[in-house]
Amino acid sequence: MRCVIARYPFDLTKSGVLTSMKGITPELVTAESVAIGRRRYPVKQVGEVITRQDRRDFTSGEVIRAMTRLGFTCHDHAPTAAARVPTPLQTASALLGAPPLEG
């Protein structure tokens, strides 16, 4: 399949992407990701490997569009539950042995 990433044309195939990503350890997923085999890779990492370009040269949308057309499953970044940080008042209350304040 012919696609354009960062204004450069690429002829990509599903088997070619699988071969390129073989042996590559996935980085921590903090944004959009692509499922390749049994692993989920950050979109920018996949784009960098398959195009041999710097991550700043293309957008994640370009890579997602290409990977979707090749039949890979792309995932949006799932927001994680925010860690609840106690307020200074709650911390002081806990240190003094008072029951925790709700809020």
N, C-alpha and C positions, 0 to 999 in steps of 0.2 A: 504494500500500500504506500502510495506517495503522500507525504504530508510535509507541511512547512512548519519548522520550529525556529524561532529567532531569525526569520527571514531567509533561512537556508532550507532547500528541499532535501528530504530524506526518503529513501525507500526502505520502509520498515516491514518486517514480517513478525508474526507471533513467535515463530521458532527462533528467529534472530534475536528477539528481545529476551527470550528464555535463555538462550546461549550466552548472551552478554551479561545477564544478571546471575548466571551460575557461579557460585563461589563468592559472591558479594554479600558481606554481612550487612543486614539492614541497620540503618541508623535509627535513633529514637524518633518516633512519629510524633510531631508536634503540630502538623497541619494536615493537608490532604494526603492520602496515601493510595497506593496501587497494590492489589493482591496479585502476586506473581508466584505461582506454585502454592506452597503452604505458608509463604511469608508475606508480610505487609511492609512495603518500602515507602519512604517519603517520596512524593512525586518529583521533587527537585533532585533527589539522588538518582532516580531512574533516568530523568532527563539528562543529567550530567554523564551518566554511564553510556547511554545509547547514542548521544550526539557528540560526546567528547568536547562539549562546550562548558564554559563556566556557568554556574547556576544563575548568576546575575544577568546572563544574556537572554534568558527566555522566561516566560511566565508559567506558572503551574497549570493554568488553563490550557495552554498549548499542548502540554504533555498529557493532561487528562483527556483532551479531545482525541489525541492520537491513540492513547492506550484503550479508550472506550471503543474506538473504531476497530481496533485489533481484537477486541473481545475480552479484554481484561476488566476486572471489577475494580472500580475506583470508589473510594470512601471519602466523605467529608470529614473534617476534624470534629470529633465528638467532644463537646465541652466536658471537662472533668468537674466533679463536684468541688466547689471551693472549700478549702480547709478553713474551718472556723477558728479564727484567732480571737482569744479573749481580749476584752478591753482592759485598760489599766485598772479600772475600778473592779472588774471581775477578778483580775489577778491579785489585787490587794485583798479583796474579800476572801479569796481562797487561802492566801497566806495567813490571814488572821483566824481562819477556821470558821468563818461565817458560811452559811449555806450559799451556794452560787446564785447570782442574780440572773434572771432571764432577760434576754434582750438582744 
